[in-house]
Amino acid sequence: MSANFENFDFDPDQLRDKYRLERDKRLRSDGNEQYKEVKGEFSYFVEDPYVEKKIERGPIVDSAEVVIIGGGFGGMLAGARLREAGIDDFKIIEKGGDFGGTWYWNRYPGASCDIESYIYFPLLEETNFIPQRKYTNAPETLEYCGVISEKFRLHENAILQTEVTDTSWSDEEGVWKVSTNRGDDIKAKYIVHSNGPLNRPKLPAIEGINDYKGHTFHTSRWDYKYTGGSSKGALDGLKDKRVAIIGTGATAVQCIPHLGESAKELIVFQRTPSSIDFRNNKETDEDWYKSQKSGWHEKRRENFEGFLIGDFSGEDLVNDGWTEIFRTILQALRSGGPSKIRMASWAVTSIFSKDLYTKGFKQYMANKFMKHVGEGNITNKVEMVDFAKMEQIRSRADNVVSDPNTAESLKPYYRQFCKRPCFHDEYLDTYNRENVTLVDTNGKGLDKITDKGILFEGKEYEVDCIIFATGFEVGTDYTRRSGYGIYGRNGLSIMDKWKDGLVTYHGMHCRDFPNSFFFGPAQSAFTANYTHSLDEQSIHLAYILKTMKDRGLSLVEASQAAEEEWVDTIIDSSRDMRSFQESCTPGYYNNEGQPNQAPQNNPFGGGSLNFFKLMQKWRDKGNLEGLELKANDFN
């Protein structure tokens, strides 16, 4: 189903005013500080409820060529690609009881992936795994993590149920020293920081949060001992319980239908509604899947990324809600003349045949592209398509939810990508249940938590259980999110290095932090299909370490010039998203309504696919350009 102008009659000026009004209601001066850091008296919110047996062991004193921090997809892919490159001396340190990262922790009922499984699952051709559905659920994703770990023998290299507390570089020994909460002392020639962007739960800093006498837990640590049931639902432990859930983001959208089905009473507290589009999941056609030719997986991943950066050439292989908005934009632009589409495609592809290690990326865009198309014209058309699409989303609430007031409260008034869009076919129907109540705080948030429940606008909602669907920390200090300190040459803290903004080379290397590699979207590729980016970073990592090993090198560090040029490239090539982010309702996409002040904190502005191509071009040169390299001077 596509959004188009013929289906919806709207006044753009009225919608802009409405969007602005809804944003302003939610703006807060405290930004990310409205959330509590989960520690101290709230530490029980991050305890692991899934470990059946705790590993009892003494401290490990050991060394390894590579230490990888994090056992999610990033850590697993790093291990797999290193194994492929013939580098077997590595350790993966993971605080959970097994591999999986976000998917180890997110086992709430209904948990599933909103990216097509055929592109979200990496290494599909290597493992010959066949996902059961177009969109996989959490149990199958966790199962697939086991498939990867078995295929690449990752458990042989794993240190589980262990949390890193400190990493520091020793100039004297030429190694990284890694300390953990188990008293371990591990030395590593190289260290890989793959702790993931969504790993540390957050709680709202609501007055009285520690006064509540009932049961509480965070969705990333789902308490099935209390609720009963499983990830498939049937939460029979709630049949006589009054339950409150705080939050209506992507996690809540998936678990609320199961809570509504099982609880005696469910009260949903909402500050900002999510955008709920059709999911249209379906079983995998195994005959189709097995008929795919070698190389299909990478082709399909690249096709998806291409649509998300405006490369509309060829068939839309994924053909889902993510690519729909871009296909609709294409149709709208075509109405202004095919030459504009050719120019758009030409601009995207030709830009990246140039040398991006120079300034003036935006000027190049303006001179070669915008003057032919007309920036204002394109911006306006994209906005009109966005308005139409969101009108479609809002009309779905009217069509599904029987109570008009509730339906109105569930309508998102913001641009399509101000928040991560959600896709679900049962969420809206849940509000037609007699036992389900939506408390719309109209952007305010809650007043107070009492010993019996939740207070809002003078009314106390007494409940037996409060579930926090409040997500993970995003935008806070790197060391706070990762949970450990990183100290480079002369004890330099990574936070001191980055106090005025991110400074890296390709998002992976950081000067004064030799033999250290950072995984994530910072100054790198930002994509909805995050595992694709992690796989590309793992391939890049393995290439560098294999090349160094083959050439008898053991120390790698970004040069000062390369780091400075890359920061300039990020600033020059970043899409000018600040005005868009400022217009959005607060959320983790725009740092809770406080868009980052430092322009170099953005991801690479040319889109993920073009970043991947740029890194491939860099590898093809074969000279590790921009890196300072040394042979082993240490014993």
N, C-alpha and C positions, 0 to 999 in steps of 0.2 A: 504494500500500500504506500503510495507516494503522496507527499504534500504538494499541492499545486494551488495556484491563485484562484482557479475557478471554483474550488470547493469551499473556500472560506472568504467571508467578507469581513474585513477588519480595517480599522483606522490606525495607520502606523504611528501617528502622533499620540493617540490615546494609549497605545500599547507601550510606547517609550515612556510616557508619564507613569503608567502603571508599574512598569519594571523599576523605574526610579523610586517610586513610592515604596515598593516592596523591599528593595535593597536598603533604603534608608531606615526602615523599621528595624533591620537586623544588624546595622553597623554598630560595632562596639569599640570603644577605645582600647580595651584590653587585648583584642586580637586573640592570639594563641594562648595568652595567659588566662583565658577563661576556663582552661582545662587544667586539671591537677596532674602533676607528675606522679605516676603510680610507684610509690615507694613507702617505706616506713609502715604506718598503720594500715595502708592500703596495699601492702605487698601481696596479700592473699589473692588479689585480682590477677596477678601474673604467675601464680603458681601453676605447675603443670598437672592438670587433672587426668591426663591420658596415660601417664606412666604406670604400668601395672607393677613393675618391680624396679626400685631404684638401684642403680649400679653402685655397689660398694667397692671402693678402691682407694689406694693411697695416692699421693701426689706423683705425677709423671715428670721425670727429668729426662728430656730427650731432645733430639734435633731432627730437622727435616729440611729438604731443599725448599719446599713451599708449604706454608701454612695458609689455609683458606678459612676465613671466619664466616660462618653461616652455612647451613645445610639446606637452604631452599633451592629453587631452580638455579639461581646464580652459582651457588657453591657446587651443586651437582654437575652443572654444565662445565664449570672450570675444571673439576676433577676428570670428567669424561674427556674433554678436549686435551687435557694434559696427558691422560692415559693414551689417547690416540697418537700424540706426538712422541710417545716413548718416555715420558717423564712420569715415573711411578713413585718417586719419593716425595709424597705430599701427605698432609694431614688436613682433615676437615673438622673443625671444632664447631659443634652445634649445641645450643642450650636445651633444645627439645629432646625427646626420647628417641627420635628417628628423623630421617630426612623428610622434607616437605615444606619447611618454612611457613609461609602464610597458610598453606593448605594443611599443615600439621596442626596449627592452632585453630583455624576456622572450621570447626566441625558442627556448627549449629545446624538445626534442622532446616533443610531446604538449600543449604549452601551449594552454590554452583558457579560456573564460570560464564561470563557474558561475552567471551570471545570464542569464536568457533573452535572446537576441539582439534580440528584438522590443521589449524595453524597455531593454536595455543600450545599444544603438546610439541616440544622440540624432539628431534632425533627419531621421528616416527619411522623413517625409512631404515634407520639403523636397528631399531627394536622390532619392527614388523608388528607393532601393536595396532589394534583396530578399536578406536573409541566406539562406544555403544551408541552415542547420539551426536548430533551436530553440536550441541552444547553439553559439555560434560558436567557431572556433579562432583562434589567434594570427595566422596569415597573413591570414585574411579580415578580422580586426580591423584589422591594419595596412593592408590594402587599403582598408578603409572610411575610415581616417584620410586616405588619399590622395584619396578621393572628396570628403570634406569640404573639404580644402585646395584642391582644384580648383574646387569649387562656389563657394567664398567667396574665391578668389584669394589664399589665405593665403601662398603662396610669395613673392608680391610684397612682402610685409611681413616676411619671415623673415630672421633672422640666425642661421644654423645653425653647428654645430660651435664654439659659443662659450659659455663659462661665465661667468656673472656672479660677480664677486668682492666687490663693494661697492655699496651704494646709500645715498645721503645726501641729506638735504633742505637746500636753500639758502634761508634766509629772505630774503637779499638779492635773489636772482633769482626766488624763487617757483617753483623747479623742483626735480625730483629729478635728481641726478647719478649716472649708472650707469657703473661701471667693469667691465671684463671681463678674462679671461686673455689676450685678444688685443690688449690695450692700448687698447681702445675708450674713447671719452669721449662719452657720449650723454646729452643732457638731455631730460627728459620733464616735461610738465605734470602728468601722472597716471602712477602706477605700479601694476601689478597683480601681486601675488605668487601665482602659480599653480604653485608648484614641486612640488606633489603630496605626499601622505603616504607614498608608497612609491617612493622614488627613489634612496636611498643604500644600497648593499649593506653588510651587516655580516658579520663573521667571528667565530667563537668564539675567545675568548682562551685557547686550549689551549696548554699548555706544549709547546715544541718546534715550533710551527707553522711557523717559518721554517727549520727544520732539514731538512725533507723534500726529497729529491733528485728525486722523480718529478714527474709533470705535475700541475698543479692549475688549477682555474678555478672561478668562481662561476656558478651557474645563470643569473644575469641577464646574463652575458657568455659565453654558450655557445661553446665552441671547436670548431666543426665541422671546422676544418682537422685537428684531432686525432681527433675521433670519426668523421668522415665522416657521410654521411647528411644529413638535413634535419629540419625540424620535424615531418615525418611519420614519422620514425624511420629504420630501415634503417641503423644506425650501424656500417657495415662496418669502420671503422677500429678497432673495439674487439674484433674477433673473436678476437684473440690476447692480449687485455689483461685484467688483474685490476683491477677498478674498485671503489673505495669511494665511497659517498655518505653525507654527514653531514647528517641532517635528514629528517624524515618529515612535513613540513607540506604545504600545498596544492601547492607547486611540485613537491616530491619525489613526491607521489602521482601527478602527471601524467607525470613523466619516467621514473620507476622501471620501469614496464612496458616501455618501449623499451630501457632499459639492460639489463634482464633478458633481453630477446629477443636482444640483439646481443653483449653482452660474454661473454668466455670464462668469467669469474667475476664476480659482483656481490655485494658485501658492503654491507648497509644497516645503518647505525648509528642506532639510535632511542633518544631519551630519552623522548618522549611520543607515543603513537600518535594518529593523527587519527581523527575520526569519518567513516566511509566509508558513505555512503548510495547508493542507486541513482541513476544519472544518466538513463537512459532517453532518450537523445538521439534525434532523428528529423529526417528531411528536411523542409524547408518545403513545404507544400502551396501552390503558387503561385496556384492558383485561389482558395483561401481568402484568401490574402494580398491579392490584387488586388481582392477583393470588399469589403475594409474601407472603411467610409465615412470621409469627412473628419473629422478629430479623433480617430480611433481610437487613435493613438499615445499622446496625452496621457491619454486615458481608461484605457488599459491600464496605463500607468505609475502613475497614481493608484490604480487598483484594487489593484496589487501593494503599494504603500505603505500603503493602507488596511488590508489584511490584516495587515501587520506592526505596526500600532498598535492593532489590535483592532476595526477597523470591518469587521464581517462582513456588511454589507448587500450583497445582490446576489451574482452569480455570481463564482466565483474564476476569473478569465480566464487567469491564468498557470498555476495548477494544477500546482505542482511541489514539490520537497522543501522549499523555503523557506516556502511558504504552508501546507504540510501540517501542520506542528506547530501552527500557529495555528488551522487548521480543527479539529484534534483537540482543542485546548483548548476551542474553541467547543462541540464535542459533549459534552465532559465537563461544562462549565458548564450546558448544557441539561439534563443529567440532574438538576441541582439545581433546575430550574424555569425556564420561559421568561421569567418576570418578571425574573430576574437578567440574562438576555441583553439584554432591552430596556433595563434600567438601565445595563448596561455601554455599550451603544451610545449611550444618551442622555448618559451622563457625558462620553464622548469628544467628541461633537459639540457639546454645549451649553457646555462649558468654553470652547471657542474662539470662541464668540459674545460672550464677555466681554472686558473690557479687561485684557490681561495685563500692562500696565505698572503693576501694583500687586503688593504682597507678598501672601502667603497662599495661593498656588496649592495647596500640599499640604493646607492646612487646608480649602480649598474642596472638594478631592477627598474628604477624610475626611468632611466634613459632608454632602455631597450624594450621595456614591456609596457609600463603604465602609460607612456605617452601615446601608444597605439590603442590601448584598450580604454583608458580613462579611469583613473583610480576611483573617483567618486561614483561613477556609473557601476563599476563592479561591486564596490562596497555596499551601495544601495541595494543592488540586486540580491547579493548574499543575505543582507539583512531581511529583505522581503521574503526570501525562501525560508529563512529561519523563523520569521513571524508565522508563516503559513504552517510550517511543521509543528511549531509549538501550539498553534491553534488546534491542530489535529490531535495533539497529545491532550490538550485540555478538554476537547470535545469527547474524548474517550471516557473521561471521568463522568461527564454528564450522562453518557450512554450506559455506563455500567452501574454507577452508584445510585441507589433509589432515592436517598434523601438529598434534596438540592443543596442544603447548607453544607453537608459533609462533602458532597461532590465539589462544591466551590472551594472548600478548604484544601482539597487534594490537588488543586490546579497549580502547576508551577508557572510563576510569572518571572521568567528570566530567559536569556538566550540558551540555545541548545547545549553548548559546551561550557556554560558557566559552572556546571557540576557534571560529574560523570553520569551519563544517561543510564537509566535502568530499563530492563526488558523483562516483563513478567506477565503471565496470563491469569494469575489467581489473586494477586495482591489487592486490586481494587474491589473485587467481589467480596473480600473478607469484611468490608465495612457494611455489607448488607446483612450480616449476622446480628441477631438480637443481643448476643453477649459481648459484642465488640463496640467500644466507644472511642471516638477520636476526640482528643482534647487539643484543639488548635490554639497554640499560644500566640498566634499572630505575630510571630517573629520575636517575641519577648524572651522566650525561655521560661523556666520555672521559677517560682518565688522561693520555695524552701522545701527541704525534705524533713519530715517530722519522724518521731519514733514509730508512728503507725503507717505512714505513707507519704503522699506528695501533696503539697499545698500550692494551689494556683488560683489567683484572684479571689482569695478568701474562702475557697472551698477545699476541704481536705478529702483526698481520695485514699481511703484506707485499703491497703493491699497486703497480701501475704508475701509477695515477692516482687523485687524491682530488678529488671534486666537492663543493663546499660549497653545499648547498641550505638556507642559513641565513637567507634572507629579507633584509628591509630594516629600516633603523633606524626604530623607532616609539617615541615617548615620550622621546627624547633632546631636548636643547635645540634650539629652532627653528632657530637659525642654524647649528648643526652639521648638522642634517638638510638644510637648504636649501643650505648650502655658501657662504653669503655674509653679510656684515654688513648690518644695516638701522639707520640712524641718522636720527632725526627732529629736531625742534626742539632747538637748542642742543647738538647732538651726542648726544642721548639715545639709548642703545641699546635695541632692542626687548627684549632680554633683561633689561635693568634695569627697563624698564617692566613686564615680566611676572614679575619675580623672586618676588613673593608670590602669583602666580596670574594667570590670563588676565584682561585687562581690555579689552573691546571693546564696540562697539555693533553688534548683529546679527551678530557674528562677523566682520564685514567691515571696519568702521572702527575706528581706534584714535586716541584723542586724542593730540596732540603728534606725530602722523604724518599731516599733512594730505595730501590728494590721493592717499592710499594705500589700496589695497583688498586684503584678504586672502581667498583662496579656501581652503576646507577645512571640516572638520566642527567645528572648535573654536568653541564657543558658537553653533553654527549647527545645521544638520540632519545627523544621522548616519543613514545608510541603507546597506543592503547593495548597492543599485543606485546606486553612487557617481556615475555620469555624470548621473543625474537631478538630484542635488543641484548638481553643477557647472553644469548647464544653467540651473537656477533662479538660481544666483548670477550667471551671465553675463547673464541677462535683467534682473536687478536692477541690475547694473553699467551696462548699456547705458541703462536707463531714467534712472538718476541723471545720467550724463554727457550724455545727449541733453537732459534737462530743463535742466541747467545751461547748456548751449550755447544753447538757445533763449531763456534768460532773461539771457544776457550775463554769466553767473557763471563764475568760474574757480578758486575755492578752496573746498574742502569739508572739513569736519572735524567729528567728533562733539563735541557739547556735553558738558561735564562732567556735567551732570545726566542726560542721556540715557545716557551710558556707565555711570554708577552705577546707574541704574534697570535697565538691561539685565543688569548683573551680578547684581543682586538677583533679577531674573526668572529667570535661569539657575539660581541657587541654589534659589529657591523652586519652580521648575517641573521641576527635574531629578528623574528617577526616583531613588529611594534605592537605588542599585545597589551601594553600598560593601560591604554585608554579602555580597551575591551574589558580587562580584568577589573578596573575601577568601576565599570558600569554594572558588574555582576553582583548578585547577592553573595554574601560572605560564605566561604567554604574553603576546603583545603586546596582547591585549584588556585585561589587568589590569596592564599595566606590569611584566611578569615577576614577578608575585606581590606587587607593591608598589603597590596602588591609589593613585591620586593623592590627596594630602592636601587639596588646595584644591578645595572643591566647585564653584567657578566654572570649573574646567577641564573640566567636563562639556559635552557637546553639549546642545542644547535638549531638555528632558525630555518635551515633549508629543508627540514623534514627528515625523518628517520631513514628512509630509503636512500636518500642522497648522502647522508652521513655514512651509511654502510658502504656505499660506493666509494666515498672518499677514503675510508680506511682500507678498502681493498686496493685502491690505487696506491696508497702509501706502502702497503705490504709488497705490491708488485715491483716497486722500485728496489727493494731488497737491501737498502743501506741504513735502515733504522733512523731515518732522517729526523733531526731534532732531539735525539737522545744522546747523552754523554755516556760513553761506554768505557769500562776498564776491565782488565784481566784480573784474575784473583791474586790479590796482594796479601791475603790473610792465610794463616795456617788452619 
